[in-house]
């Protein structure tokens, strides 16, 4: 494998010291502290919008406003930490209710970039019209990317500022079937090559759009391999959980830290997708039967509280607080494997250490 040279990267008006996006993790895992710390080092720090206001007093009675208020607080925190370095982005799931409203508040607050996954953000350019915010879809195939680029170009005369391509070894929600997760043809390596070929063959029409590959990126060897296949950079999430700056509780970090590949399983989510998570007692309970929600904030478009197998908001809030028995702990395929807690700076420098 050839060695790749580490060089400054330009996205729009921004310069990145490192070609790394810290993946968005909700609920409450990647907030202002983690995102600001990654941006300060010269990467892309990502705040997760999903139910970001879970600690606000009126979260269950005034959810949308609580989430908006908390987002503004976390964005301000991230900016204070980053001090103008890197890029600060927000990850907003397409599958959530009030998606449009959350996109608009992010644009109004002049965040650097909006990244959208868990569904195709077909109308995203329309929602940010009149702002300078950069927009980026998360896709799991060259086919999905082609659909988005064609729609955005024809309907909005807009193209993605950058792209995240996510493979089946990612943590959290996955854009694959259970069978595809195990099928080598859907590996992030193959998808990276396909996306690179699509973008390269259309460069005369759409220009150069940087893309970042994600899903199980856990080592300097992974980073070097993915960039050698044509990606401009990588997105990593699980490695950033095991940092001092991660916004999750110590209990959450400990669960991820102690997990191994054998502790992970593919599970069903009320979002309508499968996901990868640590096989906690909670997952064992829902495999035996439904856990009816005790209350509902109407967060997910596909979720019916009368029939859903469990409340994902409740399970994720339990997790971020470190409740091993009742929490849903999303995790990438490489798990924690006993890695020590480090600083964001150390994690980034380790990930790029094979780039010369």
N, C-alpha and C positions, 0 to 999 in steps of 0.2 A: 504494500500500500504506500502510495506516495505521501510525502509530508507536505502539509498545506501551510502556507505562510500566513501568519496573523497580521492583519492590517486593519486600519480604521475603516469603518463602514458608514456609508451615507444612506439615510432614509429620509426623503423629503429634505427639510432644512436642518435635520438633526445628524449628529455624528455619534457613532457608537465606538467605544474603545474595544469592546468585545462583542462578537456575533452571537449573543445569548439573550433569549427571552426567558424570564422566569414565568412559568405557566401560572395562570390564574387558578386559585384553589378556594372553594367555598364549602361550607359557610365559615367565614372568619379565619381562614388559614393564611391567606395572603391579603393583608390589609396595608395600611399606610407605612408601617414600620418596615416590613419586608420589601415592599415595592420601592420605597424610597431608598433603601439600602442598596438594592440591586442597581437602581438608576445612578446612584452616587458613584458606584464603581465603574460605570460606563456601559451598562447593559440596559435591557428593557425590563423595568419593574412593573408588575401587573397586579392591580387591585381587583379582587373578585366582587362583583356587584350583587351576587345572589344572596338575598336576605341579609345584607350587610348591616342592617339596623337591629339585629337580633338582641343586642344589649340595651337598646333604647327602651325606656319605660312604657311607651305606647306602641311597641312593636306589634302586639296582637290586636290592638284596637284601631290603629292608624298606620297600617303596615307600609304603604307607599311613601308617606311623608317621613316615617321613621327611617326607611331605607335611604331616601334622598338626603336627609339630614346627616346620617352616619357617613354616607359617601362623601359629602362635602368635608366633613371632619377628617376623614382618612386621606383624602386628596391633599388637603392642606398640610397634614402631617408628612405625607410623602414628599411634597415640595420642599418643606423645611429641611428634611434630611438630605434630599438629592442636591440641593443648592445649584440647580441649573444643569447638572450633569445628566447624561443618558436620556432615556425616554420613560415617561410615566404613562401607562396605559390602563384601561379598565377592560375586564372580560365580562361580557353580558351574554347570558344564554338566550338563544332564540326561542327556546321552549318555555320561557317563563311568561306568565301573564304580565301585561303592562310593559312589555318589551320596548315598545316605541317611546313610552314616557321616560324610561330609564336612559335610553339612548339620547334623548333630547336634553335631559339634565346634565349628562356627561359632556355633551357638546357645548351647552350653555356655560359650563364651568371651565371651558377651554382646556380640557384634558388633551394630552398630546396625541393619543390614539385610542380607538375603540376596536377591540377584538371580539368577534362573535362566533360562537360555536353552538353545538347541540341544536342543529337545524340550519338550513340555508338562509342567510340574511339577504333575501332577494331585494327588499326595498330599503336597505341601509343607506344608500347614497341620498335618497329622498329625505330621510330623517335628519341628516346632518347638513342639508343644503344651507348655504349662507355662512357656514363655519369653516374654520381652517383645520379641523380635526382630521387626522389620518384614520383610514378605515382598513380593516383586515379581516377576511373570513378565515375560519378554521375548516378545512376540508379533509376528507379521508380518501380522496381519489382524484386523478387527473380529470376524470369525467365530471365530477361535481365542480371542480375549479373551472372547467370550460363552460359549464352552464352559467355560473356566476359571472364570469368575465363577459360572456356574450350578452347576458341580460343587462348588466351594468353599463356596458359600452353602448348598446343599442337604445336603452330606455333612458339612461341618465348621463350619457357621455362622460362616464367616470370609470376609473379602473382602481383596483386595490392598490394601496400604497405599499403593502407587503402582504405576504400570505403565510399562514401556518398550516402545515400538512401533518396530520396526526395519524400515526399507525396504531395497530391493535395492541401494542404493549404498554399503552398509556394507562395511567390511573384514572379513576372517575368514569364518566360516561364515554361510551365508545360508539363510533359510527359504523359498527360492523355487526354481523350476526355472530352467534356463538361458534358456528362452524368456521367462519372466516378468520376468527381470532387464532385458530389453530392451523390455518392454511398458509404455507410459506409464500404463496404468490401474493398475499396481502401484507407481506412484511414491509416495514418502513423503508428498508433498503430498495425494494422493488418500486414502491410508490414514489419514493424520492427520484428514482431514475425516470419514471414515467412523467412526473410533473416537470422535471428539468427538460426532458425532450419536448413536451408540449410548449413550455414557455420559450424555449430556444427556437423552435420552428416557427413561432408566431411573433418573435421579437421585432420584426420589421413593421408589424401592425400595432402591437401593444406596447412596444418599448421594453426596457429591462425592469422587471418587477422582482425584487428580492423575496426569497422564500426561506422559511425556517422549518426544519423537520423535527417532529416530536414523537414521543412514545417509547419509553424505556431507555432514554438517554441518561446514562449514569456514570460514564467514565471518560477519560481523555481519549481512549481508543474509539469509543462510540462517536465522539465529536469529530475526530479526524476522519473516520470512515464515512460519516454522513456528508461532510463537506467535500470529500473526495468524489462523492457520487453526484455532485452538482448543486447541493443546497448551499445557500449563502451563510447559513447559520443554523443553530438548533434552539429548540425550546425544551427546557427541563423544568420539572416541578418537584417531584419527590426529593431530589437532593437538597432542595432549599427548605424542606420541612425540618431537616436536621441542621438548622442554623440557630445561633443565638438570637438573630433578628426576626425569625419567623413569629407571626402573631398568634399562633396556636398555643395552647397550654402545654406545660411540661408533660402532663399526662398523655396528651395527644402525641407529642414527639416520642415519648417512651414506647407507645404502642407501635408506631412506625419503625422506630429504631430496632426494636426486638423482633420484628417480623422477618421471616424468610420467604423465599419463593413458595415453599410448601404451605405457608399460612394464608396464601391468597386464594380467592375464588372469583369466578365470574357470577354476577348476580343480576337480577331483574330490578329495574328502577321504575317508580311511578311516572317518570318522565317519558317512558315508552322506549327506552334504550336499555341495553345491558351496560354493566359497569364492572370495574375491577376493584376489589376491596379486601381488607383483612377479614379473615373468617372468625369474627367475634361471636360471642353468645347471641348477640342480636340477630346476626345472619342465620345462625342455626335455628333460632326461634321462628323466623319468617319462612324458613324452608319447611316447617311443620304446619304452618297455617297463618292466617291473616292476623295482624295486630291493628285493630281499628284505631284511627286517629281520635284523640281526645278533643281536638279543636282544629279549625282549618282557617288558613289565611289566604286561600285561593291563589297559591303561588305558581302552579304549573298548569299549562294549558291542557295537557292530556290527562290530568289526574281528576278522578271522581272520588271525593271523600267517602261516598257511600260504598264504594267497591274496592278502593285501592288496597293493596296488600299491606301497606304501612305508610306513615307520614314521613317523607324524606327530609323535610325541614326539621322535624323533631329529632330524627336520628342523627342528622349532621350537627345540630346544635349540641346534642349529648356528646358527640365525638369531640368537637372542638374544646369542650370543657373537660375532656379526659375520661368520660364515662365508658369504660371498656365493655361493661355488661350490656349497655343499651345504645351504644353509638355505632354509626356507620363510618368506618375509617377507609376512605379511598386511598389507593396506593398504586404506583407504577409496578410493572412486572418484576423489576429487580429488587423491590422491597428495600428495607433498611439494612438488613444483614449485619446488624451490630455496629454500624459505622458511628464514629464519635460525633458529637455535636461540635460544629465549627462555626467560624464567621462566614458571612456572605462572601467576603473578599477571598477567603481561603477556598471556598467551594468553586467560585468562578475561576480562580487561578489554576486550580487542579483540573477543571474541565478543559481548559484551553492549553494545558501544559504540553500537549503533543503538537500544537501548532507552532511553527517556528517564526 
